[in-house]
Amino acid sequence: MQTSSSRTGIILVNLGTPEAPSASAIRSYLGEFLWDKRVVEIPRPLWWLILNFIILPWRPRKIVHSYQSIWLKEGSPLRVISLEQAKRLQASIDQQFGENAYQVEFAMTYGQPSFDQAWGELQKQGVDRVFILPLYPQYSATTTGAMFDQLSRTFQAERNIPELRICKDYHAHPLFIKALCASVGKHWEEAEKNNDTASSRFLLFSFHGIPTACIEKGDPYYEHCKLTAQNVAQQLGLEDHQWQLSFQSRVGKARWLQPYTEETVRKLGEQGLKRLDVICPGFSADCLETLEEISIQNREFYEKAGGSGFAYIPALNNNAEHIALMSGLFQEKCSDWLNQQS
């Protein structure tokens, strides 16, 4: 139980999403996202011209169909899933510590709900301690770093800022690896019902790419991705020839982390692979990059190249193991807060 003078809140954080599957909404979202210096490090005057006269006039129209193809009745898959994650984590926390002991909110770095909104809800409950859980398992300045910048802007307006704890990453956390392995295992069990055999499986770990220049400047993202994949492959008992690491979502002509997912699935297809399972362990909730880019686009690349048996393994989303991970991270990082008795 918390002391009478303190109250703790939790904010789950994800990247962001357009408000609607329309060109105007996508343009607004991309304008905010791509203007972030953490995301694109090109000098501002040059980037302003590129962004406003090359990218924003045509990019939204080009990808609007992609968003429309995955949009749910309730809204963006990312927002719908993330709000459900917050709801389920709240239920788990209530069950463990008592109803209303800790309040869970959700925020996005870009778009709505914002940090301002999430913090406003916590303020109403008298919260003065906040645990921030960015749902990016592997740290990158382009994601968690950008989130921290937005968070600091929210508290710049506060005279009395709350005490903060931030989970920097959890790329090799045992509960994270366990959750990923359980997800793959469940997928394989379903596949076996359709006469799939273990000997024919190949598991591709596809992570969102970033420019190699970011790694050269000290970003630990590549090492984090590699450790996640290695840990899962080891736990699943996979041999080196049964799995591979790749990076997706490359934009522009700069050199990004390799091998590229698009090229990798084509090569695997050309080899006549009979079973390709793709998992995206850097995404905590399914979104455009998984539902459309991987499950639709890369499936087509693979099959046109000659491969068969393509399957995308969904993100952890609202899996019980995923919620247990979130709860576990909160309890680990904030154990001294939890142990304080009134």
Buried (B, 14 or more C-beta within 10 A) or exposed (E): EBEEEBBBBBBBBBBBBBBBBBBEBBBBBBBBBBBBEBBBBEEEEEBEEBBEEEBBEEBBEEBBEBBEEBBEEEBBBBBBBBBBBBBBBBEBBBEEBEEEBBBBBBBBBBBEBBBBBBBEBBEEEEBBBBBBBBBBBBBBBBBBBBBBEBBEEBBEEEEEBBEBBBBBBBBBBEBBBBBBBBBBEBBBEEBEEEEBEEEEBBBBBBBBBBBBEBBEEEBBBBEBBBBBBBBBBEBBEBEEEBBBBBBBBBEEEEEBBBEBBBEBBBBBBEEEBBBBBBBBBBBBBBBBBBBBBBBEBBBEBBBEBEBEBBBBBBBBBBBEBBBBBBBBBBBEBBEEBBEEEE
